[in-house]
Amino acid sequence: MKKKIKNSVGKRFKVTKNGKVMFSHQYKAHLKINKSGSRLRRQKEPGQLKGRFARKIKQILGAA
């Protein structure tokens, strides 16, 4: 039987070919006038999860 994954986790995290768990930064959609340019540039780049939490996400996504 196919294992179902949490839809919320599937939308928030992606596992790369090499097994890295990537996520998109939050707080970048609106009210940008109050945020500095460097902060917005930093948030454009995808973040990488590490450690135990990354292992947990991979397990939920079925990529472990």
Secondary structure, DSSP 8 states (H G I E B T S, - for coil): ------HHHHHHEEE-TTS-EEE--SS-SS-GGGS-HHHHHHHHS-EEE-HHHHHHHHHHHT--
